[in-house]
Amino acid sequence: MDIPADLGRVLVIIPTYNERDNIERIVGRVRAAAPAVDVLVADDNSPDGTGKIADDLAAGDDHVKVLHRKGKEGLGAAYIAGFGWAADHGYDVMVEMDADGSHQPEELPRLLTALQDADLVLGARYIPGGRTENWPLSRQLISRGGNLFVRLMLRLPLRDATGGYRAFRAATLQKIGLDGVDSRGYCFQIDLARRSLKQGLRVVEVPITFVERVHGTSKMSRDIMIEAMLRVTQWGVADRVAQVRGPR
């Protein structure tokens, strides 16, 4: 499947922290799956040398770019920095993708094709055709339970609001306003989907296969999960209070 030409310039943003065993492989897969798109590695000053590997890749391929950040500040901060870089360099579409191979670059054309009729496309594990591979039952229960909590608390018409494989139009990010986004962990993903729907934008889900990483360690932590639960609860309560009070 080819990349739709009418979408304009596409940038895949890959945040990294200690991904030296994965970065060359994932960048190569993106370049093979979608040769016309560019890749931005947003490295949080990885002590394992990921940034140097990314620089070497960029030196040999004009489609590969590197953004060196001062340190580890969270997934949300890395993506916001990447979005800002993309806007400064005139990209029309920004794609979020994990460095660890969990998101399949070969499915990128599917997301971009769906973006022709949408403002934000979410790669979804929990719709027909979507699935996870190599996840223990405990991880599946946590993920599905989290999405159910989000759906009920925020009343979002989404089956997978927490996934991190997604494609935005640049205009979408401008409209939802990133200045007010201060989520640092994985609730950043929920926040952007929530803001897009509040703005009346077209948000669609397409099925993806999520594969558990083989190399390196997951960045998911107890603190990240607690942040997500607290933020979702806060947003949900605020929405209900505003609804009860009505327009002023």
ABEGO torsion letter per residue (X at the ends): XBBBAAAEBBBBBBBBBGAAAAAAAAAAAAAAABAABBBBBBBAGBAAGAAAAAAAAAAABAABBBBBBAEBAEAAAAAAAAAAAAAAAGBABBBBBBAAGABBAAAAAAAAAAAAABABBBBBAABBGBBBBGBBAAAAAAAAAAAAAAAAAAGBABABAABABBBBBAAAAAAAGAAABABABAAAAAAAAAAAAAAGBBBBBBBBBBBBBABEBBABBAAAAAAAAAAAAAAAAAAAAAAAAEBX
